[in-house]
Amino acid sequence: MPETAKSPKNADREHVQLSERIVRDINIGEYGPGEWLKQIDLEQRYGVTRIAVRRVLDELVAKRLVEHIPNRGYRVYALSPKQRREVSEIRTLLETAAAPGIVEQATEKDIAELTTLAEGFKEAAYNGTILEQNEANLRFHLRLLELCSNKSLVELITELRQRGPAAPVTRWHTVAQLEKASNDHFLIVEAIRNRDVEAMKEVITSHINDKGPDRAATGD
């Protein structure tokens, strides 16, 4: 169906879905840092128009997930080591700032749901694909952020989480690193259950800034 024939509601929904698919594919490493995003390839891959692709790419440029090079095109934004450290520092400040509200708001039902999601990530860590690991990890963190009443803070955290390096292949090189990420999820839940804000802040800080062998501080 031509772009102009779609209702505004359907066009908006398809736009959001396209954006989510491209972001997801960047997050799972389908497109690596610095890789060029050819618009004709994206049209064919996602079955959309050039206009739709261009609109999403321009929005991702504004979010600094994609970079636009005049007269050349678009490529996945590649953070320098210094920028990665800076993003980790900012994420640490924001996500620890969200901890008190999360601890205060969480009900027993919320804690049970987070536990189930932590178990889902653990299963994916041992037996799942990169895509399954990424999606299980994302489900846990999105559910956690739902407990923060400061939605402006949540928006900032979500945007920074997307800024990268996002692909699990850049974060989780070994089983030990996957185990660390999984254990951190359970420790976060335990801190919430115990209403221990300081313990939660400590785990979050480690979760974001942990360094394993040959690994930059990137968190997940």
HELIX and SHEET records of a PDB file:
HELIX    1   1 GLU A    3  ALA A    5  5                                   3    
HELIX    2   2 PRO A    8  ASN A   27  1                                  20    
HELIX    3   3 GLN A   39  TYR A   46  1                                   8    
HELIX    4   4 ARG A   50  ALA A   62  1                                  13    
HELIX    5   5 PRO A   81  GLN A  105  1                                  25    
HELIX    6   6 GLU A  108  ASN A  127  1                                  20    
HELIX    7   7 ILE A  130  GLU A  146  1                                  17    
HELIX    8   8 LYS A  151  GLN A  162  1                                  12    
HELIX    9   9 PRO A  168  ARG A  171  1                                   4    
HELIX   10  10 VAL A  175  ARG A  193  1                                  19    
HELIX   11  11 VAL A  197  ASN A  209  1                                  13    
SHEET    1   A 3 TRP A  36  LEU A  37  0                                        
SHEET    2   A 3 GLY A  73  VAL A  76 -1                                        
SHEET    3   A 3 VAL A  66  ILE A  69 -1                                        
END                                                                             
